[in-house]
Amino acid sequence: QVQLVESGGGSVQPGGSLRLSCAASRSTGYIAVMAWYRQAPGNERELVARISNAGTTNYADSVKGRFTISRDNAKMTVFLQMNNLKPEDTAVYYCNFVTWATMRTDYWGQGTQVTVSS
C-alpha cells in the first residue's frame, strides 16, 4: 500500500513562510500530476497548486505570486513553498498524486495543519 507522508506544517505569523513536503512511501509508477489541496473549517477542499510530470504548474488565484510548487520525480516528492502567508491560508493541507498504470489512481496524504495568526 502506497502512503503519502507529509511534513512541514505549523504555525506562523502573517507574512511568514513555510515549506511543505510530501513523499511517497514506495514506488507508485508513473505520477502524472502532483498537487496540493487545502480545506479550511466549514469549507470544501480546494486546489492550491498542481504540477505535471513535465513541470507545468497551475495555481489558485489566491496564492499566485506567493506559493511555489515543485517536484522531485526521482524521490517521488512534491514541495510547496509558501511565502507571505495570510490568515486566510489557514487550513489543513493535503497532497495528492495522480498515477496512471492501467487506470487512474489517486493517492492522498494524511493532511498537515497550517495556521497563520498573529
Sequence and secondary structure as in RCSB ss.txt:
>XXXX:A:sequence
QVQLVESGGGSVQPGGSLRLSCAASRSTGYIAVMAWYRQAPGNERELVARISNAGTTNYADSVKGRFTISRDNAK
MTVFLQMNNLKPEDTAVYYCNFVTWATMRTDYWGQGTQVTVSS
>XXXX:A:secstr
   EEEE  EEE TT  EEEEEEESS  S EEEEEEEEE TTS  EEEEEEETT  EEE GGGTTTEEEEEETTT
TEEEEEE S  GGG EEEEEEEEEESSSEEEEEB  EEEEE  
